[in-house]
Amino acid sequence: MATAVKKSEMTAEEIWTVQPGERRSVGVIHIVILALLIGIGFVVGAFGSISFPLGFGVNFFWTGIAVQQVGAIWFGGWGVLAGAIFPFFSNAIAGTPFYVSLAYVPANAVQAFLPAWAFRKFKADPRLKSGRDYLILFIAMVVSSAFGALWSPLVVLRGFGLLTTESVPLFIWGWFGGNVIAGIVFNFILLKALSAVVIRTPAFVKRWWS
Amino acid sequence: MNKTLLGYVPKESPIYEVHPFVKLFFLLVVSLFPLFVAAPEWNFGLLVFLLLLMFLCRIDMRTLRIYVPVAISMGSIILLSYTVLGGRHAEFQVVANVFGFPIYWERLRDALVVYFRILPMIATMVFFLSTSRERDVIVAMRSIKMPFVVTYVFAMALRSAGMVLEDFHIVRQAEQARGFDTTGKSLAYKIRKYVMYMIPLFALSLRRAEEFTNALVARGYSFTGKAAKIKRADYVLTHYSYKIHDYILILLITAAFGVLLYLSLGLGFFELDKSQFIQWLHQILS
């Protein structure tokens, strides 16, 4: 009971800092979390890809962003890996060609990595206790989605010769808006609702891999 | 019937005579074909060939219905982005005017080229997903000596996707039983309320993660340290061996790709100015 009380009072600094005597190592649970995140992302991402398609795997409202960014904040490198891999499957089911999906991997990896990095770097509280935490999440979401929105139409779709120069803005805004709006709808609520539980589990990742 | 990643295929389907790696190889190589072909009739030919393969493999063609809206919406977006959003170009030939927007022949042609490139790429993916079971993908990965942990994560991910889908239905039914009903509500409302599924889904997955981990640890699985270095007997792979027809198919796919590269890059055989279909369409529209 005493431990529970102490843990509930954890500060944002303590959440991300390995305490003296605390042993953290990569375990089977992290591998399992990676697989489960890919699984959730597969289903949730495919929902967005099938329901709100703009074309070539770009969506007006991509629900997978929640798994990508919240998963990476909680589970560090495992969440980033899952965030980079699962869109490949969810896009495939939704009818995106194999090599186009493959070329989206860097965009998806950055979208997952940036919020995770920002929370660790600036010691933001994943339970979103202050306005600063909200602001860090929001900025990380916007910047990471902006990178994805620029990479995918400009590098991938133009590279494959699928878009004209004039139609690129539609896809940039489609990707950006689809991710940021879905992020605003889901990320804040998910972090607020579940972070308090997740940070107490052995699966939670303080550094990058453990 | 065998349950594949996208549907069901009869056990007697000829596709199960083929080693899973050949199917993966087919996906990896044939997906590249349309990228080297500009003439729409050749890409259409590839699409017909793939549909024929699906039919021969006794795939339930009704599963393809979910891709009809995808194909239509993708076609519409391509057409819009190349015509209405394609900008104004004095150097192009105008073939029509729609609500003040000039429709150029060059843009229309490019839209067709892109659309007919995308369709066979999608069909190749659908063919792979329709004929491959979870086990096939694992066997294909292990037969190219992918590390055990990679294939294991992949297998777990595919299995957990099925579980998440099941959990999703359970959560939805539980919420419906408590009077939550989105029927007739606006799309914005449905999107907002979708989070009511996401939170339980995440919570259930976290609980499952612990159950999975305990089960794996109890069975002596470890992905790091000394225990991870022990060579494991691969039971699944013992059920699959390459037969002569597998080698022939790999050779045929490789040769087809080689010929395609030569015809495309060497002779320019698939270029637009050699396309009969494009010439015919140009005559009609001009």
Interface residues (C-beta under 8 A of the other chain):
Chain A: S25 V26 G27 V28 I29 I31 V32 I33 L34 A35 L36 L37 I38 G39 I40 F42 V43 V44 I50 P53 L54 G55 F56 F61 T63 A66 V70 I85 F86 F89 A92 I93 A94 G95 T96 P97 F98 Y99 V100 F160 G161 L162 L163 T164 T165 E166 S167 L170 F171 V185 F186 I189 L190 A193 L194 V197 V198 T201 P202 A203
Chain B: L6 L27 L28 S31 L32 L35 I66 Y67 V70 A71 S73 M74 I77 I78 L80 S81 Y82 L85 G86 G87 R107 D110 V114 R117 I118 M121 I122 T124 M125 V126 L129 V149 Y152 V153 F154 M156 A157 L158 R159 S160 A161 G162 M163 V164 L165 F168 I191 R192 Y194 V195 M198 I199 L201 F202 A203 S205 L206 R208 A209 E210 F212 T213 L216 V217 Y221 S222 F223 T224
